[in-house]
Amino acid sequence: MSLFVQQLTHIDVSLWCSQRGLVGCSWQVDAVLDGELGEDGMLFDFGEVKPWIKRTLDGGLDHTLLVPTQAPGITATECPEGLCVRTTTPTRWKCAAQRGL
């Protein structure tokens, strides 16, 4: 059985786009939860599942910089700070920081 949950949380990120450069993105998160009904007739205790999913996304992905490291014009290498990302398109840009997710 599946349970579709709309508007579970909202995520804001900065995203490096090889055509437009650094852009801001906002996404509304929907989720599909799959499982078997329990003896109580419930798929999940939504009071426990929803806060866990929201906390996980908000604490790990929300307000981060996303860089598609396999995109054209982007290179990612190890550096003393952790990870160094360089771009050549649409502009030259360099960012060094600790590794994320």
Contacts in CASP RR format, 6 or more apart in sequence:
PFRMAT RR
TARGET T0000
AUTHOR 0000-0000-0000
METHOD contacts of the structure
MODEL  1
MSLFVQQLTHIDVSLWCSQRGLVGCSWQVDAVLDGELGEDGMLFDFGEVK
PWIKRTLDGGLDHTLLVPTQAPGITATECPEGLCVRTTTPTRWKCAAQRG
L
1 34 0 8 1.000
1 35 0 8 1.000
1 36 0 8 1.000
1 37 0 8 1.000
1 43 0 8 1.000
2 32 0 8 1.000
2 33 0 8 1.000
2 34 0 8 1.000
2 35 0 8 1.000
3 32 0 8 1.000
3 33 0 8 1.000
3 34 0 8 1.000
3 43 0 8 1.000
3 44 0 8 1.000
3 46 0 8 1.000
4 30 0 8 1.000
4 31 0 8 1.000
4 32 0 8 1.000
4 33 0 8 1.000
5 30 0 8 1.000
5 31 0 8 1.000
5 32 0 8 1.000
5 33 0 8 1.000
5 46 0 8 1.000
5 50 0 8 1.000
6 30 0 8 1.000
7 28 0 8 1.000
7 29 0 8 1.000
7 30 0 8 1.000
8 29 0 8 1.000
8 30 0 8 1.000
8 31 0 8 1.000
8 50 0 8 1.000
8 53 0 8 1.000
8 54 0 8 1.000
9 29 0 8 1.000
9 53 0 8 1.000
9 54 0 8 1.000
9 57 0 8 1.000
9 58 0 8 1.000
9 62 0 8 1.000
10 26 0 8 1.000
10 27 0 8 1.000
10 28 0 8 1.000
10 29 0 8 1.000
11 26 0 8 1.000
11 27 0 8 1.000
11 29 0 8 1.000
11 57 0 8 1.000
11 58 0 8 1.000
11 61 0 8 1.000
11 62 0 8 1.000
12 24 0 8 1.000
12 25 0 8 1.000
12 26 0 8 1.000
12 62 0 8 1.000
12 63 0 8 1.000
13 24 0 8 1.000
13 25 0 8 1.000
13 27 0 8 1.000
13 61 0 8 1.000
13 62 0 8 1.000
13 63 0 8 1.000
13 64 0 8 1.000
13 65 0 8 1.000
13 66 0 8 1.000
14 22 0 8 1.000
14 23 0 8 1.000
14 24 0 8 1.000
14 25 0 8 1.000
14 64 0 8 1.000
14 65 0 8 1.000
14 66 0 8 1.000
15 22 0 8 1.000
15 23 0 8 1.000
15 24 0 8 1.000
15 25 0 8 1.000
15 65 0 8 1.000
15 66 0 8 1.000
15 67 0 8 1.000
16 22 0 8 1.000
16 65 0 8 1.000
16 66 0 8 1.000
16 67 0 8 1.000
16 68 0 8 1.000
16 71 0 8 1.000
16 74 0 8 1.000
16 85 0 8 1.000
16 87 0 8 1.000
16 93 0 8 1.000
17 23 0 8 1.000
18 68 0 8 1.000
18 71 0 8 1.000
18 72 0 8 1.000
18 73 0 8 1.000
18 74 0 8 1.000
18 87 0 8 1.000
18 89 0 8 1.000
18 90 0 8 1.000
19 89 0 8 1.000
19 90 0 8 1.000
20 90 0 8 1.000
21 87 0 8 1.000
21 90 0 8 1.000
21 91 0 8 1.000
21 93 0 8 1.000
22 93 0 8 1.000
25 66 0 8 1.000
29 57 0 8 1.000
31 53 0 8 1.000
33 43 0 8 1.000
33 44 0 8 1.000
33 49 0 8 1.000
35 43 0 8 1.000
35 44 0 8 1.000
36 43 0 8 1.000
37 43 0 8 1.000
60 101 0 8 1.000
61 101 0 8 1.000
64 100 0 8 1.000
64 101 0 8 1.000
65 95 0 8 1.000
65 97 0 8 1.000
67 74 0 8 1.000
67 76 0 8 1.000
67 85 0 8 1.000
67 95 0 8 1.000
68 74 0 8 1.000
69 75 0 8 1.000
69 76 0 8 1.000
69 85 0 8 1.000
72 89 0 8 1.000
73 87 0 8 1.000
73 88 0 8 1.000
73 89 0 8 1.000
74 85 0 8 1.000
74 86 0 8 1.000
74 87 0 8 1.000
74 88 0 8 1.000
75 85 0 8 1.000
75 86 0 8 1.000
76 83 0 8 1.000
76 84 0 8 1.000
76 85 0 8 1.000
76 86 0 8 1.000
77 83 0 8 1.000
77 84 0 8 1.000
77 86 0 8 1.000
78 84 0 8 1.000
79 96 0 8 1.000
80 96 0 8 1.000
81 96 0 8 1.000
81 97 0 8 1.000
81 98 0 8 1.000
82 96 0 8 1.000
82 97 0 8 1.000
82 98 0 8 1.000
82 99 0 8 1.000
83 96 0 8 1.000
83 97 0 8 1.000
83 98 0 8 1.000
83 99 0 8 1.000
83 100 0 8 1.000
84 94 0 8 1.000
84 95 0 8 1.000
84 96 0 8 1.000
85 94 0 8 1.000
85 95 0 8 1.000
85 96 0 8 1.000
86 92 0 8 1.000
86 93 0 8 1.000
86 94 0 8 1.000
87 93 0 8 1.000
87 94 0 8 1.000
END
